[in-house]
């Protein structure tokens, strides 16, 4: 009976032991005087990347200096580094080809790249010294030819990851690398290969796993040969990190890849909008690229409040800039009275969208205070107020301007705020049996608070007038 029990336990543990043996997380530390205070965190298997934690460290002038997705989930190292100025990342389901091109044009370079089965995470930074960069997604034979050509032009391999049966290699010019080569290793001999590299006086530049083998890039650095240490499969990683941090070493590279990324259903290499955010130090500001287009520019003030300006494609015209009622015609000819021309009641003949006023996008400016309360307004003067209680009855409210007062009374029309008129102002208005409200120039309109000469049509939601 005892033997049967022991055998049963061993059989149950075998899958777990096999899973542990397959953990290829590779963490590399080295003495690096460029790095200051450093933090490392991991999201855990199956969890999303902790974007909020990244923002918290950004606010303390720490930058993403190493990142990977492995059997331990998303792992991120953030450090104070004088060579960084600005930083941005893209976290999306598709490979952000267009976004990378935009950032290159703005002076950013890829400083980290990794993916899991469904998401890409690409970090780009303004980094002192970098002058040019290129990447390629190809088979090993194609990459070898491409790499040799780039090496002769002064480029070195700085980032790599593996997906869909092929490698992604990023090469950069203007690095602190003096010489470079690369080799391959299996699970059983990666440790001995690292020792061979060190014994020859070289240092590791990066280590990644893909296609059943490890990629080890190594060589000499300009002006220094730092002490290095590595950890595989995160065995005792907390104690290992603490010991090396105490000895003045910093986490330099996280790699090893994710075995699941060997499948064909990994994150796509096509381009989409995705989600990204940018950190700009000095003024505590950062920019977020929003799904579906648009962006949000955030700035943290000295009192802890955050001012955000959000720009998104107009919900009425979807970016076309033309009136969605008359489709840009300005009106229509009636059949009676010899085909009389009737100006569009929405755009009053101007042909442009009256929500975005022909801009093609909508803007919303808001201020959120440390207690969670906030106030914001859109391009048409509509106001939104939140009290910071996070939802529920009275947790948030929206209102339109009404003689300087905000209304949230039960039964008040949510569109016009009880005025009975559409808050969208029109420069012209067509005559109708339901005459629009006319605000004379020089007087403040009680509907939208503008002092221009304009009109408001009756609210079609409550039909009060």
C-alpha positions in Angstrom: 0.0 0.0 0.0 2.8 2.4 0.9 4.6 1.7 -2.4 1.4 2.3 -4.3 1.0 5.6 -2.6 4.6 6.7 -3.3 4.2 5.7 -7.0 1.0 7.6 -7.3 2.6 10.8 -5.8 5.5 10.4 -8.3 3.2 10.0 -11.2 1.3 13.1 -10.1 4.4 15.1 -9.7 6.0 14.2 -13.0 4.0 16.7 -15.1 4.9 19.4 -12.6 8.5 18.5 -12.7 8.5 18.5 -16.5 6.9 21.9 -16.5 9.5 23.3 -14.1 12.3 21.8 -16.3 10.9 23.6 -19.3 11.1 27.1 -17.6 13.7 28.9 -19.7 13.5 32.3 -18.1 17.0 33.8 -18.3 18.0 36.8 -16.2 21.3 38.5 -16.7 22.8 41.0 -14.2 26.0 43.0 -14.6 27.9 45.9 -13.1 26.5 48.9 -14.9 27.3 52.4 -13.6 24.7 54.0 -15.9 21.8 52.4 -13.9 20.7 53.9 -10.7 17.9 52.7 -8.4 16.2 49.6 -9.9 13.0 47.7 -9.5 11.7 44.4 -10.9 8.2 43.0 -11.0 6.4 40.1 -12.6 2.7 39.8 -13.4 2.4 36.0 -13.0 1.3 33.5 -15.6 -1.9 34.3 -17.4 -2.2 37.9 -16.2 -2.1 41.1 -18.3 0.9 43.4 -18.2 0.7 45.8 -15.2 0.6 49.1 -17.1 -0.4 51.0 -14.0 2.8 49.9 -12.2 4.9 51.0 -15.2 3.3 54.5 -15.0 4.0 54.6 -11.2 7.7 54.0 -11.9 7.7 56.5 -14.8 6.5 59.1 -12.4 9.6 58.4 -10.3 11.9 58.8 -13.3 12.5 55.1 -13.7 12.5 53.7 -17.3 11.8 50.2 -18.7 15.3 48.7 -19.1 14.5 45.0 -19.6 11.2 43.1 -20.3 10.2 39.6 -21.4 7.3 37.2 -21.4 8.2 33.8 -20.1 6.7 30.9 -18.2 6.5 33.4 -15.3 4.4 35.8 -17.2 5.4 39.4 -17.9 8.6 40.4 -16.2 9.8 44.0 -16.2 12.9 45.8 -14.9 12.7 49.6 -14.4 15.8 51.7 -13.6 17.0 55.2 -13.3 19.3 55.7 -16.3 20.9 59.0 -17.4 21.0 57.9 -21.0 17.2 57.8 -21.3 15.2 61.0 -22.0 11.7 59.9 -23.2 10.1 56.5 -23.4 7.0 55.0 -25.0 5.6 51.5 -25.4 3.0 49.7 -27.5 1.0 46.9 -26.0 -1.3 45.4 -28.6 -2.5 42.3 -30.3 -0.7 43.0 -33.6 2.9 43.8 -34.4 3.0 47.7 -34.3 4.9 48.2 -37.6 3.4 51.7 -38.3 3.8 52.8 -34.8 7.5 51.9 -34.8 8.0 53.9 -38.0 6.3 56.9 -36.4 8.5 56.6 -33.3 11.7 56.2 -35.4 10.8 59.5 -37.2 10.4 61.1 -33.8 13.9 60.0 -32.7 13.0 56.9 -30.7 14.7 53.5 -30.8 13.5 50.0 -29.9 14.9 49.2 -26.4 12.8 46.1 -25.7 10.6 43.7 -27.6 8.7 40.6 -26.6 5.4 38.8 -27.1 3.2 36.0 -25.9 0.4 34.1 -27.7 -1.8 37.2 -28.0 0.0 40.4 -27.3 3.1 42.3 -28.4 5.0 44.6 -26.1 7.4 46.9 -27.8 9.3 49.6 -25.9 10.9 52.6 -27.7 13.1 55.2 -26.1 15.1 58.3 -26.8 18.5 56.9 -25.9 21.8 58.8 -25.8 24.2 57.5 -28.4 21.9 55.5 -30.7 22.0 56.8 -34.3 20.1 54.3 -36.4 18.2 51.0 -36.2 16.7 48.2 -38.2 14.8 45.0 -37.6 14.0 41.9 -39.6 11.6 38.9 -39.1 13.0 36.0 -41.1 14.5 32.5 -41.1 17.9 32.0 -39.6 19.6 31.7 -43.0 18.1 35.0 -44.1 19.0 36.6 -40.8 22.6 35.5 -41.1 23.0 37.3 -44.4 21.2 40.4 -43.2 23.1 40.5 -39.9 26.5 40.2 -41.7 25.6 43.1 -44.0 24.5 45.2 -41.0 27.5 44.4 -39.0 29.8 45.7 -41.7 27.9 48.9 -41.5 28.4 49.3 -37.7 25.2 47.8 -36.4 25.0 45.3 -33.5 22.2 43.0 -32.3 20.5 44.7 -29.4 17.1 43.0 -29.1 15.6 39.6 -30.2 12.4 37.6 -29.8 10.8 34.6 -31.4 7.3 34.1 -32.9 5.5 32.1 -35.6 8.5 29.9 -36.3 10.9 32.8 -37.0 13.2 35.2 -35.2 12.8 38.9 -34.8 16.2 40.6 -34.7 16.8 44.3 -33.9 20.2 45.8 -34.8 21.3 49.3 -33.7 24.1 51.6 -34.6 25.7 53.9 -32.0 25.8 51.4 -29.1 28.5 50.8 -26.5 29.3 47.4 -28.1 32.8 47.1 -29.6 32.7 43.6 -31.0 30.0 41.0 -31.3 29.3 37.4 -32.3 26.5 34.9 -31.5 26.2 31.2 -30.8 23.5 28.7 -30.0 22.9 26.4 -27.1 20.4 23.7 -25.9 18.8 23.4 -22.6 21.5 21.1 -21.3 24.5 23.1 -22.3 23.5 26.8 -22.1 25.3 27.1 -18.8 28.6 25.7 -20.2 28.3 27.9 -23.2 28.0 31.0 -21.0 31.1 30.0 -19.1 33.0 29.5 -22.4 32.1 33.0 -23.4 33.2 34.5 -20.1 36.5 32.5 -20.1 37.3 34.0 -23.5 37.0 37.5 -21.9 33.7 38.3 -23.6 30.4 39.4 -22.0 26.8 38.4 -22.8 24.7 41.0 -24.6 21.4 39.1 -24.7 20.0 35.6 -24.3 16.7 34.5 -25.9 15.0 31.1 -26.5 13.2 30.0 -29.7 12.9 27.1 -32.1 14.3 24.7 -29.5 17.5 26.5 -28.7 19.0 29.5 -27.0 20.4 32.4 -28.9 23.4 34.0 -27.1 24.8 37.3 -28.4 28.2 38.2 -26.9 31.3 40.3 -27.4 33.3 43.2 -25.9 32.0 46.5 -24.6 33.7 49.8 -25.1 36.0 50.7 -22.2 34.8 48.1 -19.7 34.5 44.4 -19.0 31.7 44.2 -16.3 31.2 41.3 -13.9 28.1 39.3 -14.9 25.8 36.8 -13.2 22.8 34.8 -14.6 19.8 32.9 -13.3 17.8 30.3 -15.2 14.2 29.4 -14.5 13.9 31.9 -11.7 15.1 29.4 -9.1 15.7 31.4 -5.9 15.5 34.6 -8.0 14.6 36.9 -5.1 17.6 36.1 -3.1 19.8 36.1 -6.2 18.6 39.6 -7.1 19.1 41.0 -3.6 22.6 39.6 -3.3 23.7 41.0 -6.6 22.0 44.4 -6.0 23.9 44.6 -2.7 27.1 43.9 -4.7 26.4 46.9 -7.1 25.1 44.8 -10.0 22.0 45.6 -12.0 19.4 43.5 -13.9 20.6 44.0 -17.5 18.5 41.6 -19.6 15.5 39.4 -19.2 15.0 36.7 -21.9 14.6 33.0 -22.4 11.4 33.4 -24.4 8.1 31.6 -23.9 7.7 28.1 -25.3 4.1 28.8 -26.2 5.3 31.4 -28.7 6.6 28.6 -30.9 3.0 28.0 -32.0 1.5 29.7 -35.1 -1.2 31.5 -33.3 1.0 34.0 -31.5 0.6 37.7 -31.8 0.2 38.8 -35.3 2.8 40.7 -37.3 0.3 42.9 -38.9 -0.3 46.5 -37.9 -3.2 47.9 -35.9 -4.0 50.8 -33.5 -3.5 48.9 -30.2 -2.7 50.7 -27.0 0.5 52.7 -26.3 1.7 55.3 -23.9 4.6 57.7 -23.8 6.5 59.1 -20.9 8.1 62.6 -21.1 10.2 63.4 -18.1 10.7 66.8 -16.5 7.1 67.9 -16.8 5.6 64.6 -15.5 3.6 64.1 -18.8 2.9 61.1 -20.8 0.9 60.3 -23.9 -1.5 57.4 -24.5 -2.4 56.1 -27.9 -6.1 54.9 -27.7 -7.7 51.9 -29.5 -9.6 53.0 -32.6 -7.4 56.0 -33.1 -6.9 59.2 -31.1 -4.7 59.9 -28.1 -4.7 61.2 -24.5 -2.0 63.7 -23.4 -1.6 63.7 -19.6 0.3 66.1 -17.3 0.7 65.7 -13.6 0.6 69.0 -11.7 2.5 69.9 -8.5 -0.7 69.4 -6.4 -1.0 65.8 -7.6 -3.9 66.5 -10.0 -3.7 65.3 -13.6 -4.8 67.3 -16.6 -5.7 65.3 -19.6 -6.5 66.3 -23.2 -8.2 63.5 -25.2 -8.6 63.7 -28.9 -10.6 61.0 -30.7 -12.3 60.6 -34.1 -15.7 62.4 -34.1 -18.6 60.1 -33.2 -20.9 61.9 -35.6 -18.9 62.1 -38.8 -16.2 59.5 -37.9 -13.5 61.7 -39.1 -15.0 62.7 -42.5 -15.6 66.3 -41.3 -18.9 66.5 -43.2 -22.4 66.7 -41.9 -23.9 63.3 -41.4 -27.5 64.5 -42.0 -27.1 66.0 -45.5 -23.9 64.0 -46.2 -22.1 67.2 -47.1 -24.7 68.5 -49.6 -25.8 71.4 -47.4 -29.5 70.8 -47.9 -32.0 69.4 -50.4 -34.5 70.5 -53.0 -38.1 70.1 -52.2 -40.6 68.8 -54.7 -43.1 71.6 -54.1 -43.0 75.2 -55.3 -40.7 74.5 -58.2 -38.0 72.7 -56.3 -37.3 75.1 -53.4 -33.9 74.7 -51.7 -34.1 73.7 -48.1 -30.9 74.1 -46.1 -29.9 71.2 -43.8 -31.4 71.8 -40.3 -28.3 70.3 -38.8 -25.5 72.1 -40.5 -27.6 75.0 -41.8 -26.0 74.7 -45.2 -22.4 74.8 -44.0 -21.9 71.1 -45.1 -19.7 70.5 -42.1 -20.2 68.3 -39.0 -21.7 70.3 -36.2 -20.3 68.2 -33.4 -16.6 68.6 -34.3 -17.2 71.8 -36.4 -15.3 70.3 -39.4 -12.3 69.2 -37.5 -12.8 65.5 -37.9 -12.1 64.8 -34.2 -13.5 65.6 -30.8 -11.6 66.9 -27.8 -12.2 66.5 -24.1 -10.2 68.3 -21.5 -10.4 67.1 -17.9 -8.7 67.5 -14.5 -8.7 64.6 -12.0 -7.7 65.4 -8.5 -5.9 63.1 -6.0 -9.2 62.2 -4.2 -10.6 60.9 -7.5 -12.9 63.8 -8.2 -12.7 65.7 -11.4 -14.3 67.9 -14.0 -14.0 68.0 -17.8 -15.6 69.6 -20.8 -15.7 68.8 -24.5 -15.3 71.1 -27.6 -19.0 72.1 -27.4 -18.9 73.2 -23.8 -20.6 70.2 -22.3 -19.4 69.5 -18.8 -18.8 66.3 -17.0 -18.3 66.2 -13.2 -17.2 63.2 -11.1 -17.1 63.1 -7.3 -14.6 60.3 -7.0 -16.9 57.7 -5.4 -16.3 55.3 -8.2 -19.9 54.8 -9.6 -23.1 53.7 -8.0 -25.9 56.1 -7.1 -24.5 59.6 -7.2 -21.0 58.2 -7.9 -20.7 60.2 -11.1 -22.8 62.7 -13.0 -22.8 64.6 -16.2 -24.5 67.9 -16.9 -24.9 70.7 -19.4 -24.4 74.4 -18.6 -27.7 76.0 -17.6 -27.3 79.6 -16.5 -24.1 78.7 -14.8 -25.6 75.8 -12.8 -25.1 72.1 -13.1 -28.1 69.9 -12.9 -28.4 66.2 -12.0 -32.0 66.1 -10.9 -33.9 62.9 -11.5 -36.1 63.3 -14.6 -33.9 66.0 -16.3 -33.2 65.3 -20.0 -29.7 63.8 -20.3 -29.2 65.4 -23.7 -30.2 69.0 -23.1 -29.9 69.2 -19.3 -33.5 70.5 -19.0 -33.1 73.5 -21.4 -35.3 72.0 -24.1 -32.7 72.9 -26.7 -29.9 70.9 -28.4 -26.6 72.1 -26.8 -25.0 72.1 -30.3 -24.8 75.6 -31.6 -25.4 76.5 -35.3 -24.3 79.5 -37.1 -27.4 79.4 -39.4 -30.8 77.9 -39.0 -33.6 77.1 -41.4 -37.1 78.3 -40.6 -39.5 75.8 -39.2 -42.8 75.6 -37.3 -40.7 74.9 -34.2 -38.5 78.0 -34.2 -35.0 77.5 -32.9 -33.6 79.5 -30.0 -31.6 82.5 -31.3 -28.7 84.0 -29.2 -27.7 87.5 -30.3 -24.0 88.2 -30.6 -22.5 89.9 -27.5 -24.8 88.1 -25.1 -23.9 85.0 -23.2 -26.0 82.0 -24.3 -27.7 80.2 -21.4 -27.5 77.0 -23.3 -23.9 76.7 -24.3 -22.3 79.8 -22.7 -21.0 81.2 -26.0 -21.3 84.9 -26.7 -21.5 84.6 -30.5 -24.6 85.0 -32.8 -25.9 81.5 -33.2 -29.0 79.2 -33.0 -30.1 76.1 -31.1 -32.7 73.6 -32.4 -35.2 72.1 -30.0 -34.1 69.0 -28.2 -35.4 65.9 -30.0 -35.0 63.8 -26.9 -37.4 65.5 -24.5 -39.2 67.7 -27.1 -39.9 70.2 -24.4 -40.4 73.1 -26.9 
